[in-house]
Each structure stands twice: as structure tokens, then as C-alpha cells.
Amino acid sequence: MPLIILLIWQYTVSSGYIAALILPSPETVIKTFITQLTEKDLLFHILASFKRVLIGFLIGTAAGFSFGLLIGLSRSAEKIFSPFFNVVRQISIIGWIPLIVMWFGMTELSRIIIISVAAFYPIALNTFAGVRNVPKEYIELSAVYGYKGLNRIKRIVLPAALPSITTGVTLALGMSWAILMAAEIFIQTKFGIGTRIETGRGSFNMALVLVGIFIVGSLGFTMTTVVEKFANSTNKGSKN
């Protein structure tokens, strides 16, 4: 299938149906990628984006897991925090960017906060769902064995909720990576894949824009695939 798409793409451009200025040929895009990789510090841009995603993802995941666990375990906490949470999560992540920039400026902190917020919602919702869906029989069985408090959470609740939690982690990573481009483009920075895409847009270099898009897609697919496989192996291990 990818080969067919490349052939159609090449034929469309070489036949003149679409101007090369609008859609450069695959050969031009590949040459641009090689040039960027060898001469334009592309690896520094990729590493800068990875660093932002990793920091924001870890912060958002930790906060989301803690919040989801809290409202999942406590009906009182759910009544207090859920109404506000359910209203706030309807706001687009991009909609937070102007407010965060006004508070923290055009800084690295602002970009990381945006990524953290994107990661927070999926893990919070899935942790909450996983905890609330723990079968009552498990809770009753834990009482028989004398598990209480943290011991019950560690031995009963978390293992039973793990499939839902790992799904949340996978979704959180995908959201973090997706919002990264907006964070880098709207909150301008010297290094980042989004910066290269914006540079290509500003100079009308469509080959550079496409290189950036393909890198984002490829790296995002690779990361989510690795996390999904890790999550599946973790879930199998918890069942055994």
C-alpha cells in the first residue's frame, strides 16, 4: 500500500496535475530529509521535541493517575472535583494556550504545561474507570484476607484496574505527542520538529513541511506501538 501511494504521488507530480511548489515529488522530499539530517541539525530538533514530550507526559501522567485514583476510591472526592473536572475537560487543549502564555510567557515551561494537560485527561479518566469497575467480589475477598487501606489498593484495586490504566497511558502518550506540534508552533522555540514545520511554512518550502509531518507520524506511531506492546505484556503478567 505505501508503495502504491508513492507511485501515485510521483505520477501526479511528474505529470503536472499538481504543481511541484504545492506538492513536491517523493524524491525531493527524500533529498530534503537527507539534507536536513546531515546539515541542518535535524537530530537536535527531534531530541528537543522528545525531551518536551517526555517531561510533559511524565508530569501529566503522574498527576492524572493520582487524580483518577483519588476520585475513583472516594465518592466524596468525586462529588467535589468531578463537576469542575468534567466542565474543564470539554475545553480544547489548544484553547488553553493563550491563557498559559499570558501566565508563563513564551517559555519552555508553557510548552511543557500544555503537553502535561494533554496527558492528564486520558490517564485520569481511565484510572477512574478502572478503579470504579473493580468487581465487588474482589473487594469482598480482600476483606476476607484482611487487606485494608494501602494494602488493599496495592494488592487488589491496582492490579484489577491495570488494563484500563495502561490504556490511559497509551492514550496520554498519543495526546502528548499530538499536542507537541501546537505547543512548538504557537509558543515559538528555536528547536523542535514543530519549529522545522513552521520554518517550512514561512518559506513556502513544502518539502520541509512534509519531512516534518512524516517524522511526527513515524515517531508517534513507533512510540505508541512500543507502549502498547509493553502495556499488553504488563497486563498479561498481572493476570498470571
KOLLUM-113626 format. One record per residue (C-alpha): residue number from 0; residue in one letter; chain; x, y, z. Coordinates in Angstrom, 1 decimal. Each point is the difference from the previous one (the first is absolute). Example, Ala and Ser with C-alpha at 12.3 -4.5 7.8 and 13.67 -1.06 7.14 Angstrom:
! residues 2
seq,type,mol,px,py,pz
0,a,A,12.3,-4.5,7.8
1,s,A,1.4,3.4,-0.7
This chain:
! residues 240
seq,type,mol,px,py,pz
0,m,A,0.0,0.0,0.0
1,p,A,2.7,2.6,0.8
2,l,A,1.7,-0.8,-3.3
3,i,A,-3.2,0.5,-1.9
4,i,A,-0.5,3.4,1.7
5,l,A,3.6,1.0,-0.9
6,l,A,-0.5,-1.0,-3.6
7,i,A,-3.3,2.0,-0.3
8,w,A,1.7,2.9,1.8
9,q,A,3.0,0.0,-2.4
10,y,A,-2.2,-0.4,-3.1
11,t,A,-2.3,2.9,1.1
12,v,A,2.9,2.3,0.4
13,s,A,2.0,-1.0,-3.0
14,s,A,-3.1,0.2,-2.2
15,g,A,-0.6,3.6,1.0
16,y,A,-3.4,-0.6,1.6
17,i,A,1.2,1.7,3.1
18,a,A,2.7,2.6,0.0
19,a,A,3.3,-1.1,1.7
20,l,A,-0.1,3.2,2.0
21,i,A,-3.2,-1.2,1.7
22,l,A,0.8,-3.7,0.1
23,p,A,3.7,-0.9,-0.5
24,s,A,1.0,-3.4,-1.3
25,p,A,1.0,-2.8,2.3
26,e,A,3.5,0.3,-1.3
27,t,A,0.1,3.7,1.0
28,v,A,-1.3,-0.8,3.5
29,i,A,2.6,-2.8,0.5
30,k,A,2.8,2.3,-1.1
31,t,A,-1.3,2.7,2.4
32,f,A,-0.1,-2.5,2.8
33,i,A,3.6,-1.1,-0.6
34,t,A,1.2,3.6,-0.3
35,q,A,-1.8,0.9,3.3
36,l,A,1.4,-3.1,1.7
37,t,A,3.6,0.7,-1.0
38,e,A,0.2,3.8,-0.2
39,k,A,-2.8,1.6,2.0
40,d,A,0.2,-1.5,3.4
41,l,A,-3.3,-2.0,-0.4
42,l,A,1.0,-2.4,2.8
43,f,A,0.2,2.9,2.4
44,h,A,-3.5,1.0,-1.0
45,i,A,-1.2,-3.6,0.5
46,l,A,1.7,-0.3,3.4
47,a,A,-1.4,3.3,1.2
48,s,A,-3.5,-1.1,-0.9
49,f,A,0.6,-3.4,1.7
50,k,A,1.1,1.7,3.2
51,r,A,-3.0,2.2,0.1
52,v,A,-2.4,-2.9,-0.5
53,l,A,1.7,-2.2,2.5
54,i,A,0.0,2.7,2.8
55,g,A,-3.6,1.1,-0.7
56,f,A,-1.2,-3.6,-0.4
57,l,A,1.5,-1.1,3.3
58,i,A,-1.4,3.0,1.9
59,g,A,-3.4,-0.3,-1.6
60,t,A,-0.1,-3.8,0.5
61,a,A,1.0,0.2,3.7
62,a,A,-2.6,2.8,0.7
63,g,A,-2.7,-1.8,-2.0
64,f,A,0.6,-3.3,1.7
65,s,A,-0.1,1.5,3.4
66,f,A,-3.2,2.0,-0.7
67,g,A,-1.7,-3.0,-1.6
68,l,A,0.9,-2.2,2.9
69,l,A,-1.3,2.6,2.5
70,i,A,-3.4,0.4,-1.6
71,g,A,-0.2,-3.7,-0.8
72,l,A,0.5,-1.0,3.6
73,s,A,-1.9,2.8,1.7
74,r,A,-3.7,0.8,-0.8
75,s,A,0.4,3.2,2.0
76,a,A,3.0,1.1,-2.1
77,e,A,-2.0,-0.9,-3.2
78,k,A,-2.9,2.2,1.1
79,i,A,2.4,2.9,0.8
80,f,A,2.3,-0.1,-3.0
81,s,A,-1.9,-1.7,-2.8
82,p,A,-2.3,2.8,-1.0
83,f,A,2.8,2.5,-0.5
84,f,A,2.2,-2.7,-1.7
85,n,A,-2.8,-1.0,-2.4
86,v,A,-0.5,3.7,-1.0
87,v,A,3.7,0.8,-0.4
88,r,A,0.8,-3.1,-2.1
89,q,A,-2.5,1.1,-2.7
90,i,A,2.3,2.9,-0.8
91,s,A,2.3,-0.7,-2.9
92,i,A,3.7,-0.3,1.0
93,i,A,0.9,2.6,-2.5
94,g,A,-2.5,2.3,1.6
95,w,A,2.2,0.1,3.1
96,i,A,3.1,1.3,-1.9
97,p,A,-0.8,3.7,0.2
98,l,A,-0.8,-0.1,3.7
99,i,A,3.2,-2.0,0.8
100,v,A,2.1,2.3,-2.1
101,m,A,-1.4,3.0,1.8
102,w,A,0.8,-1.6,3.4
103,f,A,3.4,-1.5,-0.8
104,g,A,1.2,1.8,-3.2
105,m,A,1.5,-1.5,-3.2
106,t,A,2.1,-2.4,2.0
107,e,A,0.9,-3.6,0.2
108,l,A,-2.1,-0.3,3.1
109,s,A,-3.1,1.0,-2.0
110,r,A,0.6,-2.7,-2.6
111,i,A,0.5,-2.7,2.6
112,i,A,-3.2,1.1,1.8
113,i,A,-2.0,-0.3,-3.2
114,i,A,1.3,-3.5,-0.5
115,s,A,-0.6,-1.0,3.6
116,v,A,-3.6,1.2,-0.2
117,a,A,-0.5,-2.2,-3.2
118,a,A,1.4,-3.0,1.8
119,f,A,-2.0,0.6,3.2
120,y,A,-3.6,-0.5,-1.3
121,p,A,0.4,-3.5,-1.6
122,i,A,1.8,-1.6,3.0
123,a,A,-2.3,1.7,2.5
124,l,A,-3.1,-1.3,-1.7
125,n,A,1.3,-3.5,-0.6
126,t,A,1.4,-0.4,3.5
127,f,A,-3.4,1.1,1.4
128,a,A,-1.8,-2.4,-2.2
129,g,A,2.3,-2.9,0.9
130,v,A,-0.3,0.6,3.7
131,r,A,-3.7,0.3,-0.1
132,n,A,-0.4,-3.1,-2.1
133,v,A,1.9,-2.3,2.5
134,p,A,-2.5,-2.8,0.6
135,k,A,-1.7,0.1,3.4
136,e,A,1.0,-3.6,0.5
137,y,A,3.7,1.0,0.1
138,i,A,-0.7,2.6,2.7
139,e,A,-1.9,-2.5,2.0
140,l,A,2.8,-2.5,-0.4
141,s,A,2.5,2.5,1.1
142,a,A,-1.9,0.5,3.2
143,v,A,0.1,-3.7,0.7
144,y,A,3.8,0.0,-0.3
145,g,A,0.2,3.1,2.2
146,y,A,1.2,2.4,-2.7
147,k,A,-0.7,3.6,1.0
148,g,A,1.1,3.5,-1.1
149,l,A,3.1,0.1,-2.1
150,n,A,0.4,-3.7,0.2
151,r,A,-3.4,-0.5,-1.7
152,i,A,0.8,2.6,-2.6
153,k,A,3.4,-1.6,-0.8
154,r,A,-1.1,-3.6,0.0
155,i,A,-3.6,0.2,-1.3
156,v,A,-1.0,3.3,-1.6
157,l,A,3.0,0.9,-2.1
158,p,A,0.5,-3.5,-1.5
159,a,A,-3.7,-0.2,-0.9
160,a,A,0.1,3.6,-1.5
161,l,A,3.3,-0.5,-1.8
162,p,A,-1.4,-0.7,-3.5
163,s,A,-2.0,3.3,0.1
164,i,A,3.0,1.9,1.4
165,t,A,2.3,-1.3,-2.7
166,t,A,-2.5,1.0,-2.6
167,g,A,0.0,3.5,1.5
168,v,A,3.8,0.1,-0.1
169,t,A,0.0,-0.9,-3.7
170,l,A,-2.7,2.7,-0.8
171,a,A,1.9,2.5,2.1
172,l,A,3.2,-0.5,-2.0
173,g,A,-1.9,0.4,-3.2
174,m,A,-1.6,3.2,1.2
175,s,A,3.3,1.3,1.2
176,w,A,1.7,-0.6,-3.3
177,a,A,-2.9,1.4,-2.0
178,i,A,-0.2,3.3,2.0
179,l,A,3.8,0.4,-0.2
180,m,A,-0.2,1.5,-3.4
181,a,A,-2.5,2.6,1.1
182,a,A,2.1,0.8,3.1
183,e,A,3.1,0.6,-2.2
184,i,A,-1.7,1.9,-2.8
185,f,A,-2.2,2.3,2.2
186,i,A,2.7,0.4,2.7
187,q,A,3.0,0.6,-2.2
188,t,A,3.3,-1.6,0.8
189,k,A,3.4,-0.4,-1.7
190,f,A,0.0,-3.8,0.0
191,g,A,-2.8,-2.5,-0.6
192,i,A,-1.7,-1.9,-2.9
193,g,A,-2.8,2.5,0.1
194,t,A,2.5,2.7,-0.5
195,r,A,1.3,-1.6,-3.1
196,i,A,-3.5,-0.4,-1.3
197,e,A,-0.7,3.7,0.7
198,t,A,3.3,1.0,-1.7
199,g,A,-1.1,-2.0,-3.1
200,r,A,-3.4,1.8,0.0
201,g,A,1.5,3.4,0.4
202,s,A,2.4,-0.5,-2.9
203,f,A,-2.6,-2.0,-2.0
204,n,A,2.3,-3.0,-0.1
205,m,A,-2.6,-2.8,-0.2
206,a,A,2.7,-2.6,-0.1
207,l,A,1.2,1.1,3.5
208,v,A,-3.6,0.1,1.2
209,l,A,-0.6,-3.6,-1.2
210,v,A,3.2,-1.2,1.5
211,g,A,-1.1,1.3,3.4
212,i,A,-3.5,-1.5,-0.4
213,f,A,1.5,-3.4,-0.9
214,i,A,2.4,0.1,2.9
215,v,A,-2.8,0.8,2.4
216,g,A,-2.2,-2.8,-1.3
217,s,A,2.8,-2.6,-0.1
218,l,A,1.3,0.8,3.5
219,g,A,-3.5,0.2,1.4
220,f,A,-0.9,-3.4,-1.5
221,t,A,3.2,-1.6,1.3
222,m,A,-0.4,1.4,3.6
223,t,A,-3.7,-1.1,0.3
224,t,A,0.8,-3.4,-1.4
225,v,A,2.8,-0.6,2.5
226,v,A,-2.2,1.2,2.9
227,e,A,-3.0,-2.1,-1.1
228,k,A,2.2,-3.1,-0.2
229,f,A,1.4,0.8,3.5
230,a,A,-3.5,0.5,1.3
231,n,A,-1.2,-3.3,-1.4
232,s,A,2.9,-1.9,1.5
233,t,A,-0.6,1.8,3.3
234,n,A,-3.7,-0.9,0.0
235,k,A,0.8,-3.7,-0.8
236,g,A,2.5,0.0,2.8
237,s,A,-2.5,1.4,2.5
238,k,A,-2.5,-2.8,-1.0
239,n,A,2.6,-2.7,0.6
